[in-house]
Amino acid sequence: MKRKTILSLLMGLLCCPCLVPAQHPARPAGPVLIPISIIRLIANPASFDGQRIRVFGFLGYGNGFDNTLSLYVSEIDSQNAIMANSIELRMEDTKIRPLIGHYVGLRGVFHAPDPKTGFNGYIDQVSDIGKWPPVDVPK
């Protein structure tokens, strides 16, 4: 009888979900980056100054004096050179030439602009840049 009671108690304890340690999925190494919208970066640049960010936008050339590589809020903004809706990317365009003219997602370090200038800051140390969405979506 004692044997059955002990066995019943042990089985009950093993089946009780509150006593089983929770299983957590493995987390990637390093900090998890929450995507930030370009609009939020432009509106609150000081909040993200010097931070590693993940951002999505349309990759194109600015039509300014130096024709810089920029990340735009939308394709229309790029086509119409709406620089107020863009953030400069400081990286070599030869590495990402096939992505120009497409929506992309990337990680990089954001630098807020000097308040006396008329631009929206820039992103450098760019990594993990890729076409967005990752696969072509049928239209």
C-alpha positions as CSV (number, residue, x, y, z in Angstrom):
1,M,0.0,0.0,0.0
2,K,2.8,2.4,0.9
3,R,4.5,1.6,-2.4
4,K,1.3,2.5,-4.4
5,T,0.8,5.7,-2.4
6,I,4.4,6.8,-3.0
7,L,4.3,5.9,-6.6
8,S,1.0,7.8,-7.0
9,L,2.4,10.9,-5.3
10,L,5.5,10.8,-7.5
11,M,3.4,10.5,-10.7
12,G,1.3,13.3,-9.6
13,L,4.3,15.6,-8.9
14,L,5.8,14.8,-12.3
15,C,2.5,15.5,-14.1
16,C,1.9,18.8,-12.3
17,P,2.8,21.6,-14.8
18,C,3.4,24.1,-12.0
19,L,6.4,22.1,-10.8
20,V,8.0,21.5,-14.1
21,P,10.7,24.1,-15.0
22,A,9.6,26.3,-17.9
23,Q,11.3,25.7,-21.2
24,H,12.6,28.8,-22.9
25,P,13.6,28.9,-26.6
26,A,17.3,29.7,-27.2
27,R,17.9,33.4,-27.7
28,P,20.3,34.7,-30.3
29,A,23.6,36.0,-29.1
30,G,23.7,39.8,-28.5
31,P,20.9,42.2,-28.0
32,V,17.6,41.7,-29.8
33,L,16.9,44.7,-32.1
34,I,13.4,45.9,-32.3
35,P,12.6,47.5,-35.7
36,I,12.4,51.3,-35.6
37,S,10.5,53.2,-38.3
38,I,12.4,55.8,-40.3
39,I,9.6,58.3,-39.4
40,R,10.3,57.7,-35.7
41,L,14.1,58.2,-36.3
42,I,13.5,61.5,-38.1
43,A,11.1,62.7,-35.5
44,N,13.2,61.7,-32.4
45,P,16.8,61.5,-33.5
46,A,18.3,62.2,-30.1
47,S,16.5,59.2,-28.7
48,F,18.4,56.8,-30.9
49,D,21.8,58.6,-31.2
50,G,24.6,56.1,-31.1
51,Q,22.3,53.1,-30.8
52,R,22.4,50.0,-33.0
53,I,19.0,49.8,-34.7
54,R,17.0,47.7,-37.2
55,V,15.2,49.7,-39.8
56,F,13.3,49.1,-43.1
57,G,12.9,51.5,-46.1
58,F,13.5,52.1,-49.8
59,L,17.1,52.2,-50.8
60,G,18.0,54.9,-53.4
61,Y,20.4,57.7,-54.2
62,G,19.8,61.2,-53.0
63,N,19.6,63.8,-55.7
64,G,21.7,66.3,-53.7
65,F,25.1,67.6,-54.5
66,D,26.9,64.4,-53.7
67,N,24.2,61.8,-54.8
68,T,24.5,59.9,-51.4
69,L,23.1,56.5,-50.8
70,S,19.9,57.0,-48.7
71,L,17.1,55.0,-47.0
72,Y,13.7,56.6,-47.8
73,V,10.4,56.2,-46.1
74,S,8.9,55.1,-49.5
75,E,9.6,54.5,-53.2
76,I,7.7,57.7,-54.1
77,D,9.9,59.8,-51.7
78,S,13.0,58.4,-53.5
79,Q,11.6,59.0,-57.0
80,N,10.8,62.6,-56.0
81,A,14.0,63.2,-54.0
82,I,12.1,64.1,-50.8
83,M,15.3,64.3,-48.7
84,A,13.3,65.3,-45.6
85,N,12.0,61.7,-45.7
86,S,15.3,60.0,-45.8
87,I,18.4,59.0,-43.8
88,E,21.8,58.9,-45.3
89,L,23.7,55.5,-45.4
90,R,27.4,55.7,-45.0
91,M,28.7,52.6,-46.8
92,E,30.1,51.5,-50.1
93,D,27.4,51.1,-52.7
94,T,29.4,48.5,-54.7
95,K,28.5,45.9,-52.0
96,I,24.8,46.5,-52.3
97,R,24.2,47.7,-55.9
98,P,21.7,45.0,-56.7
99,L,19.5,46.2,-53.8
100,I,19.3,49.8,-54.9
101,G,15.7,50.6,-56.0
102,H,14.2,48.0,-53.7
103,Y,12.8,48.0,-50.1
104,V,15.4,46.7,-47.7
105,G,15.9,45.9,-44.1
106,L,19.2,46.5,-42.3
107,R,21.0,46.9,-39.0
108,G,23.4,49.8,-38.3
109,V,24.4,52.5,-35.9
110,F,22.3,55.7,-36.1
111,H,23.9,59.1,-35.6
112,A,21.6,62.0,-34.9
113,P,22.2,65.2,-36.9
114,D,23.5,68.5,-35.5
115,P,20.4,70.5,-34.8
116,K,21.9,73.4,-36.9
117,T,21.9,71.3,-40.1
118,G,19.0,70.4,-42.3
119,F,19.5,66.7,-42.7
120,N,18.2,63.7,-40.7
121,G,21.3,62.0,-39.5
122,Y,23.0,59.0,-40.9
123,I,23.5,55.3,-40.4
124,D,26.9,53.6,-40.5
125,Q,28.4,50.2,-39.5
126,V,25.6,48.7,-41.7
127,S,25.2,44.9,-41.5
128,D,22.6,42.3,-42.4
129,I,21.2,44.3,-45.3
130,G,18.8,42.4,-47.5
131,K,15.8,42.8,-49.8
132,W,12.4,43.2,-48.0
133,P,10.3,41.2,-48.1
134,P,12.9,38.4,-48.3
135,V,11.0,36.7,-51.1
136,D,9.1,38.3,-54.0
137,V,5.4,38.6,-53.2
138,P,3.1,38.0,-56.2
139,K,1.1,41.1,-57.3
